[in-house]
Amino acid sequence: MKIGINGRFLLKPFTGIGQHTINLIKELANIDVKNDYVIFVPHEISLETYKTFPKNVDIRLLKEKKLPSAGAKKTWWEQVQLPEILKKENFEIAYFPYPCNPWTKDFYGKGMRVVVTVHDCLPWKYKHYNGGIFSKTYNNQCKKAVNKADFVFTVSETSKKEISNICKVDSKKISVIYNDAGETFKRPSSKDFSEKILEKFGLQKNQFFFYCGGYDERKNVPKLVKEYSDFIKDYDEEMPLVLAGGKMMNNHLYKSFDDAKSDFGEIVKTGFLEEEELKVMYENCLAFVNLSREEGFNIPLVEAANCGAPLIISDTDIHKEIARNYADFIDLLKDGECSKAMGKMLDTDHRKQCSEKSKELAKKYSWKISAQKVYDVLFS
């Protein structure tokens, strides 16, 4: 049996969808050695990416058609080029790791099972995630197409409820497949490498707070910076706030990255980090802090937990589902709660207890278990 996969996000491995695609397909192909997996990508990817997949995975270049805009190229590739080759070569399963399964009815019901993963419903809930008429139309069509798929996967029970409501999908048709951290975060860094990375950014072990994630509005980075500034002012500590990553797009949604400045304390911006570098930050921070207002899953929480970083996170439904009782939760409506939680991390015993909780949390998630669940749904 041949399984065809939209691999567009292999080009963006540092994103949640990129991590989901790479790790899930890798484990699924390891479990299912009888079938062949073909991942289609619109541009060349590095040889290193090829090496991480099992032998029954083929990564195939399907170049985008030359069109006037990036949006047009992307849409044509997703909706015309990829569906055509999947039908032409008689793939038995078509898997779309984000909402981009074909909009037209004639793709369905012809012996090919269609699978789509919906990570969250943000583009359908909030107008400001639609930049114009093209974006609005695109997202609306993607929402309608979700219900056409034979199977719908998502990454949390929280997202499942929203998908069922917003996309009008029977909840029995939706399976929750939790994310996990990649293998890199499950083994410790060497002492020499850790020292080299910390020195590169002028940091010391257990002497900085760390944030890794996006910078669009829902990530609530201005709130994080304000709470950090209050912590420095109240506790009189010399302890930087390290912000990893950067802007995915140059528009108003990512204004918080440019504006990330603190009245008190020091902000260190690392830019996008390789996984090995990112792991060093998790391992050596005083705590990982994330005050996001809304997520589908939030993979950095699990990455941080695997590295033993104490978690200070917002008390949203998704964070309470994913982190359970293993984190310090912050009420976003109450000013000062986060700065106080940061202050508690100065107590060595408290921090040690929080670090042990994180290690326990990390055991709750596994790409292998998630891949097995996907396999059971697809082939049972």
Phi, psi and omega in degrees: 000142179250131178246119179262136188229134171286113183253027184305323185277004167294338178282347179229067187293344182275356178271164178298317179294322177298313178298318179299312182298310184297307187288321181292314182293323178301311181289323179298318180290331175292320179289318187254081184279350183280331186256162181254134180247124179243117180258120180266132178234146183277346180219161178299142175239167187292154177297330180299324179295321178301319187293337185280348184263150176297169185292336181273015175247125177246127177260117187243133179280125174234094189295142176294147175287146179285111180227165188299328185227160179296322179297319179294317179301312182299312183295318180296320180296315181291318192262342182237300187298307182294312178302322181298315183286328177295320178287316183299321184264011172056050174290139181277330179228134174245121184245127180242108186285003173208164187293092178208015177299151188307142181279332187276143184294332186290355177279340190258159173073028181233041176089354179253122177277135184249129183236136177224142173254128176248115185278323178200176182247021186305313182296339182263347181263328189235125183298327186289354173272000175251108187286340183187189183296323179295312180297317180298315180295316180302308182295325179293319178294321178297320179298315180296325184288335181306318183290344180281338184292153177285323178228141176238125175254152171214176192252004178196159175294327179299313179292324181302315180298318181292318181298316179301320182283312187280319183266000178058046179254133176301127183300335178293341181273350185256128177247136179271122179240100184292148173281175174209175173278155176288166183301329180306322186277000182259004175228143185288152176283155175286153181299317182296316180294318179300314180298322180296316182290317179298319179295323180304323183254009177067040184244161176232151182302133179059026181233031175200151171265153188227136172234134173224129181162192180278180181229017174284172192306319185294340181289342169063035181297322177303322177297316178300314181297320179297315180294322177297316179300319178294323177300312180299317181295317185282326186255354176052050180250148173260092187213109184293158166256120182261125179249114178267158178089200182185196183281132175278331179219154181262070178219184187297335181295336184252021181299331184297334180291316179292328185271003184288087178225142184248138176292328178230142180088185186235131175260125177247118179257118184270343191076188180289135184248148170291158184303319181296323178289318180299320180299321178300321180295315178299316185294331190248357180285157174291324175195153172266129185238128180215115183249032181303143180275334184204138180213164168269322178213299182086076182303322180306332177300316183284326174299312180299318181298320179297334180265005177077018179282130173301145184249125170243109189221159179294152184269043176289163180302317183292320179294322178291328176290315185282315185269348175053235181257025189250020182216164170270114184265141184244128174282113184294342181277351182249115178291141174095345181296319182292317180298324177293319178297323175298317180299323180297332181292348176288340176280117186302318182294318179297315180297320180297318178299317180294323178295319178294323176298319180298318180296325177292320179299319183302331182288346184280348185236144183204126176296326181296316179295318179296318179295323178296322178294319176299315180301315181297321179292316186285326191242003179281000000 
